[in-house]
Amino acid sequence: MRIDIVSAVPKLFNGAFSDSILKRAIENKHVEIHIHNIRDYSTHKQKSIDDYQYGGGAGMVLMVEPLDALIGELKQQRAYDHIIYLTPDAALFNQEKANIYSMKQNIMLLCGHYKGIDQRIRDLHVTDEISIGDYVLSGGELAACVVSDAIIRLIPGVLNDISSALSDSHQDGLLAPPVYTRPSEYKGLKVPEVLLGGNAKEIEKWREEKSLERTKKVRPDLYSDD
Ligand code: ADE
């Protein structure tokens, strides 16, 4: 898979892909990450890429020309399965979308800044719009890191044990059950007996029950009786 990230602040990605699972995924050629600076496509002397919004109102808007030039150039080089704009005024990202994106070849992530991007970029190029939560970030960069991480770890071969990803919270619509490691007792708190017993059926049943219990308690919106 190849992920192209379009950003006005490429430095925000320093470090994001340089450790742990994402670093290994890049080293092992499961994914290529290419970061593109919108400012490189400014036609202005001062390299400006934003302007006041028509109609008035606070906040600057990323201009149409540099973004169109950059995205147009990338689209000429390859066909994109999805051109995704990260923005708080969109439907929420979730595990189902991460699963879908993880099976694609070429994805572009478009990071907004200031008040957002000129609507015509959305009309011309964007195929998907996603928000990572009902709050506003300073720009789409951190959201792009979140989305990239969620996608990359699902690419076949990236995790040593894919069953680990399949048992994550949200993968089956429920939150994950509690997990424990050694020691079996700590400060008087004991690991549930069933996990020590080695009866796979019993353990699975216990995990299902705990998943349901946790989901009903903290995310009742995810739980339905049918
Ligand atoms: N850009 C600013 N806020 C955002 C959010 N919540 N999700 C995605 N992109 C954003």
Residues whose N, C-alpha, C, O or C-beta is under 5 A from the ligand:
A	BS01	ADE	L86 T87 P88 I130 S131 I132 G133 Y135 V136 L137 G139 G140 A143
